[in-house]
Amino acid sequence: MEKIRERLDALRPEIVAMVKDMHDHPELGHQEFHAMELQAALLEKYGFTVEKGVADVKTAYIAKYKGAKDGPKIGYLAEYDALPGLGHACGHNMISGVACGAAIALKDAVDQYGGEVWVVGAPAEETDGGKVYLVKAGCYDPLDAALMAHPAECWGTSGNMYAIEPLQFEFFGKSAHAAAFPEDGINALDGVLQLFTAVNALREHLRDSVRIHGIVKHGGEAANIVPEYACAQFYARAESTNYLREVVEKVKRCGEGAAACTGTTVKITNFENPYDNMMSNDTMSDRATSYLYAMGVPKGMKRVDSSGSSDVGSVSQKCPTIHSWFCATDGDDSIKVHTPDFPPCTISEAGTEAMMIQTAALVKTGEDLLSDPEFLAAATAEYERKLKEV
């Protein structure tokens, strides 16, 4: 661990400069050209081969460094999109700092033991989930393990997250004057209202852990006109992808039934990418956590299981994956992500030190995966067992 910390100390000025540059120049999803170029330039400087625009996604990239001998392929995952009006209030600039720093620091182990280290950069985690495009293109399939870490208001170990399917229901009716000729109209908004009623009735017959929440996206133009078009959007979430499929079919039938009873027609689509549930790999997480404790992080970190969702869940269905959490707020748990107070934490001294500690833990975990076949086999066996349960 001491050698890893020394390598990271030497890298620290460049990592910090990159993270601050991204903080100063935040970019929204699919617009992160500057962030991609910053990371690509740093990785190329240290001998990585970088392919940009992978999976036909303009701001996605994969950087690779290969040893002289064959061996496991270890991937660090980068995110780099910002939030509208808030900048890097989710700390994705720090996620990129961890990924690039860890990959560069792991090079020595790759040279010693063989194998490869990758950085897989995907855009738009905050919107349509850029990792899903890369999953569909098979970009993560060659990896033997994937690791990433996210800043927060406290330290936390990698946990599970819900699968999610974004559903859009567009109802089509017939316009008419609501007072003079209502009998000539077919009210598309009635389809939406019946949909909400049906979904609310459905909740009684679903597992308590399921989450279904929606909005009326469009309900008409004026109160005296029978709406010919109405639209609702829902997120359906469940602990496993397989059960979510059952839930989604039932929710879709709610929409079809709403159309049937109101005389409308309905079009059901995904308005964003669906994500699989996050299957956190406890074997890798426990190892990474042990290194954090060895570096002085207070013991007793809680596992962060969430009913929220992330596109990293889809990666976790392709290889053993962890999504750790590190404290960027100097222990001030009143400062939360997605608030105006968080971006300054991503370039603070305390936040930077936590980022470098977390990076070291993921480097050492990556080194263990390269050097210890039994450790990698245990992580793979856990992944394969959990994949059967999804």
N, C-alpha and C positions, 0 to 999 in steps of 0.2 A: 504493500500500500504506500510505503514511503516513496518509492520510485515513481509511482503514479502521481502522487501529490506534487513531486518535483517537476514532472513533465507538464502537469496542468498549471503550476505556478509560472512556468516559462511561457505557456500559451495564454495565460490570463489577460495580459493587455490586449491581445488581438481579439479574444472572445468578448471582452468587455466593450471594446470599440465597436464590434459588430452589433452587439445587443443595443448599445446606445444609438447607433446609426438607425437601426430599425425603429427604436422608440421615437427618434426625431423625425422619421419619415414613415409614418404608419400608412398601410395600404389595405384596402378592403379585399375580400375574397375574389380570386381570379384576376386581381390587379397587382399582385405582389412581385412585379418584375424587379424592382430594386432589391428587395429582400432576397430573391432567388439569386441575383447576380452577386450580392455580397457573400452569400454562403458558398456559391460556386467558386468564386475567386479565392477564398480562404482555403477551401478543400483542394483546389487545383495546386495551390502553392505547396501543399504538403503531399503531393504525389497522387491524389485521387483523380480518377477519370470520371468526368461529369457529363451525363446526358441530360439535356434540358428538353422540356416539352414532352415528357413521356406520357404514354396512354392518350396522346392527342390533347393533353391538358397543358396549356401554354406556360403556366407558372409552376408546373411540377417538375421535379428532377430526381435523378438517382446518381449518387456518387459512390464509386467503388475503389477499394484498395485491396489487391490480391497478393498473398504471400507466394513464396516459391514452391511451397507444398500445398497439396489439397487439404481441405479441412472444412469445418463448419462455416456457414455464412451468418454473421451476426449483423443485425440491422438496428440502427438508431433512427427514431422517427422524429422528423421536424415539422412543426407547424409555424406559420408566420403571417397569418391574416390578422388584421386589427378590427376593431368595432367602430361602427359609424358614430362620429361625434365624441368618442371616448379614447380613440387610439388603442394602445396596447393594454387595455384594461383587463385582459385575460392572460397577459404575460406570454403570448406566443413568441415574442422576441427572445425570452429566456428559454423557452422550449428549444428553439433553434440553437441557442448558445450551448445548452446541454448536449444536444445531438452532435453538433459539429465538434465541440471540445472532446466529447467521449470518443468519437470515431478517430480523431487525430491521435489522441493519447493511446488508443488501442493498437496502433500500427506496430509498435515494438513487439507486442504479443503475437500479432499476425506473422511478423517476420520470424519469430522464434518457433511458433507452433504450427504455422500454416493456416490455411483458411482465408476468409475474406471478411472485411468490415465494410458495411454500406451505410450511407445516410440516405433515407428515402424522404424527400420533401414533398408534401402534398398541400395544396392550397385550400382555402375556403372551409375550414372546419366549422366556422361559425354560421355558415349558410347552408350549402348543399352537400357538404361532406366530401372534400376532394379525395380522401383515401378510398372512397367507394369506387371511383373511376379507375384507380390504380388496382384495386382488388379485382374488378371485372376484367382488367387487362392482364391479370396474372403476375403483376409486378412483385408481389410479396411471396409468391409460391416458392421461389428458390431459398428463402430464408429459413434457417434453423431456429432462430429466435429473434424477437423484436422487443426493443426496450425504449421507453420514453419517460419523461418526468415533467410534471406540470406545477407551476408555482401556485401558492394558495396562502391562506392566513395562518396555516399550521402545517406541521409535518404529518404525513399519513402514508400508510402502506397501500399498495395496489389492491383494488377491489373490483367487484363486478359492477356492470352497468346494464340497464335495460335495453332490449331491442326496441326499435321504433319503426313505425310505418306512417308516413305523412299521407293522408287521404284527402282528396278534393272531390266534392260532390257538386256538380253543376246541374241544376234543374232548369228545364225549358218548358214554357207554357205558351200562353197566347195573350197578347195585350188587348185591353179593352178599357173603356171609360168605366171607372169603378162605381159611379153613381147612375149614369144614364143607361149603360148596357153591360152590367156585370155578368149577365147570363152568357155573353159572348166570349168571356175571358176564361183562361185557365191560369190559375195563380201559381207561379213558380215558387214564390215565397212559402206557400203552404207546404210544398214539398220539403223545404228546409226545416220548417217548424215541426212537421211530422217526423223528420229524421231525428231531430233533437229529442223528441218525445220517445221515439223507439230506442234510441241509444240509452236514454236514462232508464228505461224499463229493462234493457239488456243487462245493466250493471249488476242486478240482483243475481244473475246466473253466471257470473264470471268470478274468477279467483279474486280475493281481496286485494292482491298485489297489483292487479291490472290498473293502468291509468288510461283514461280516454278523455281528452279535453279538446274543445273546438270553439270556433267563432263563426259568425255570419260575415262572410267576406263581401257579399253584395246582396242587398235585399230589395232592390227596386229603385225607381227614379223619383216617383212622387206618390203621395198618398191617394190621389184620385185616379191613378192609373194602375190597373191590374198588372203586377210585375210579370213580364214574359221571360225574365231570366233572374235566377238567384243562385248564390254560390256559398257553400260552407266548406271550411277546412278543419280537419281533425288530426291530432296526433294520437295514435294508439300505441301503447307501450306495454311490454310484458317482460318477465324475467328471462324467458327463453325465446329464441327465434321460432321454434316449433310451435309453442303455445300461442305466440303472437299470430302465426298464420291462421290458427283456428279463430282467434278473436277477430282478425281482419275480415274473414269470410262472413262472420256474423254481423259485423258492422256494415259490410257491403249489402247484406240482405236487408238491413234496416233501410238503407237508401233505396233499394229496389222496391221494397214494400211501400215506402213513402211516395215514390213515384206512382205506383199502381193505384193507391187509394186517393190520390189527388188528380189523376189524369194527366200528369206531367211525364216527361221523359227525363232520365238522369244519365249523366256521363261521369264515371268514376275513374280518377287517375291519381298518380302520385305527383304531388307538387314539389317534392324534394326527394332526395335519395333515401331509401330505407337503410337502417343500420342493423346489423346483427347485435346480439347481446355481447357485452365484454366478458370474456372468460379469463379472468386473471390467473396467471400461473403462480401458484403459491410456492412452488419449488424455487423459482427464480426470485420471487418477491422476498421470501424469507432470507435468501442469501444476500440480496442487496440491502435489506434492512439490518442484517448483522454487521455489515460494513459501515452503515451510517452510525450505528451505536458505537462501533469501535473508534469512530472519528469524533465522538462527543455529542452526537444528537441525543437529547434526553430519551431514555427508554420509556416504553409504554405507548408508542405510536399506535393510533387506532387504524384499523382497516377501513378504507373509504369505499363502502358499497353505496351505490346510488341508484335511485329510480329515474335519474336523468340518463341521457344517452350521448354517445360520441361515435364518430366514424372509426375510432380505433377498435371498436367492437368487431367490425368486419375484418380487420387485420387479425384479431385474436382467433378467428375461425380458420386461419391459414397457417399459423405457426404459434408456438408458445410466446405469450406476450405479457408484458407488465406495463402499467401506467401508474408510476409513483407520484407522490406529492411532496413538495418541499416548501418551507416557510419563507416567503419573500418579504414579510411585513415586520420583521424584528420582533415577532411574538405578539403584535397588536392584532388580536382577533376581531377587532371592530372594523378593520379594513377588509373589504370583501372584493373578490373579482367582479368585473363588470360594473364597477363604480369609478367615479373620477379620481378617487384617492389611490387607486391601485397602480396606474402607470408609473408614477415616481418611484414606487417600490422596486420596479424592475431594473432601475439603474442606481439604486442606493447601495451603499457599502454593505449593509447587512444582507440585502437581497442577493448581491453578487457573491458574498461569502457562502450563503446557503446554496446558491446555484453551483458553485465550484465543489462543495462537499457532495452534493447529490451527483454531480458529474463523476467524481472519483468513485463513488459507490457503483455506478453503472459501468464504469471502465473495468473495475475489479471483477464485477459479475460477468462481464463479457470475456475477460481473460480466463476466468474459471470455465466458461462454456467452451473456450478454445482448447484448454489444456487438460480438462478432466472429462473424459468420455462418459464416466458414470453419472456425473452431474447433468450433462446434456441429455443422457438417456432417461434420467429420472424426470426432467422437465418435459421431455417428449412424451413419455408414458402418461404423465398427468394430463397433458394436452389431448392425447388421443382418447383417454378415458372420458374427459369432460365433453369432447366433441360428440361422443355417442349419446350424451345426455341432453344435448341442446334441444 
